[in-house]
Amino acid sequence: MPAVADLPSPPPITPAAPAADRRRRLLLPALAALLLGAVLLSAGAGAMRIPVPAVVGILLQRLGLATGLGFEPQHEAVLWAIRLPRVCLGVLIGAALGLAGASLQGLFRNPLADPGLIGVSAGASLAAVATIVLEATLLAAVRAQLGFYALAAAAFAGACGTTLLVYQLSKEAGRAVVATMLLAGIAVNALAGALTGVLTYAATDEQLRSITFWGLGSLGGASWPTVLGALPLLAGPLLLLPRLGKPLNLLALGEDQAAHLGLPVTRLKRQLIVLATLAVGTSVAVAGSIGFLGLVVPHLMRLAAGPDHRTVLPASALGGALVLTLADTLARTAVAPAELPIGILTALLGAPVFLWILLREKRRRLA
């Protein structure tokens, strides 16, 4: 055994390293604090403004804690029946989309990867449009059985179906090949888009309005039954995906190297696809298509925290929840008493940020 003096000395720590480590340690608490503030702000914003102390007093009273914070009975009724379910649903969906985007970017080892690459969004859109257009003919019995939830159930089934098709097409000798999965996803997305176009062409004016509104995304249909229905499906991805940070770090070395280090690559890819499909499929089924969230938020978290997925994954969940909560607040208040579709706002906010990231990376490469 070599003496202590013979051991190589560790490399010197550059001055930037402590600052980067401190930034990573503070990122998650800072995002959690910002999310809490955004939730309180969003719960009080709207046609009937509820002060933040009143929001806190109502929530603490519901938890059985006596406070001296006063509030009106109307405030409690509006907050509990209308605002809080919407805020809770926004937090769940934003966290799920951000987490799914970060995990798929790690799977494809490509920061431009998006949940739509594996056909989730396209399949959900196709099934939802088919339900809207054909509900009076072929799907009348399904609509009669499921009622209000028929559209959400169809969108979720479509998301799972297209993802399963893409996964099966990507398998070679029992293994899912990431490059083939990407190409299969492009083809399935194009096919689903074409079929959606055919159904849209055959739709009536009233059906076209429903298709357009659903495609732009909204949290307007949030209620406690909706939140409780989505929670079991989103709980798995939200709890399990952050635990895959270390395996994703190994996968970044390449599939062969990760396998040599003992990582079960095939099982990891299957877990990532199933959990991301659950997250995105449930989100699209409940709230419609909400773009750019799963693409831009992981980018920003990676810029702030570095490439370590053990930090990027939970940060993307908190960041996604924060962005969607703020976007929904703006959607409800910007043109009150009307409401903007939330997908428009996420695209308006996300596209410039994404272009800034691209220009930043371009300048960094040319420097």
HELIX and SHEET records of a PDB file:
HELIX    1   1 VAL A    4  ASP A    6  5                                   3    
HELIX    2   2 ALA A   16  GLY A   44  1                                  29    
HELIX    3   3 VAL A   52  ARG A   62  1                                  11    
HELIX    4   4 PRO A   73  VAL A   78  1                                   6    
HELIX    5   5 LEU A   79  ARG A   83  3                                   5    
HELIX    6   6 LEU A   84  PHE A  108  1                                  25    
HELIX    7   7 PRO A  115  ILE A  118  5                                   4    
HELIX    8   8 VAL A  120  LEU A  134  1                                  15    
HELIX    9   9 ALA A  140  LEU A  146  1                                   7    
HELIX   10  10 GLY A  147  TYR A  149  5                                   3    
HELIX   11  11 ALA A  150  LEU A  169  1                                  20    
HELIX   12  12 VAL A  178  TYR A  201  1                                  24    
HELIX   13  13 ASP A  205  LEU A  216  1                                  12    
HELIX   14  14 TRP A  224  LEU A  240  1                                  17    
HELIX   15  15 LEU A  241  LEU A  244  5                                   4    
HELIX   16  16 GLY A  245  LEU A  251  1                                   7    
HELIX   17  17 GLU A  255  HIS A  260  1                                   6    
HELIX   18  18 VAL A  265  ALA A  287  1                                  23    
HELIX   19  19 LEU A  293  ALA A  305  1                                  13    
HELIX   20  20 HIS A  309  THR A  333  1                                  25    
HELIX   21  21 ILE A  342  LEU A  366  1                                  25    
SHEET    1   A 2 LYS A 171  GLU A 172  0                                        
SHEET    2   A 2 ARG A 175  ALA A 176 -1                                        
END                                                                             
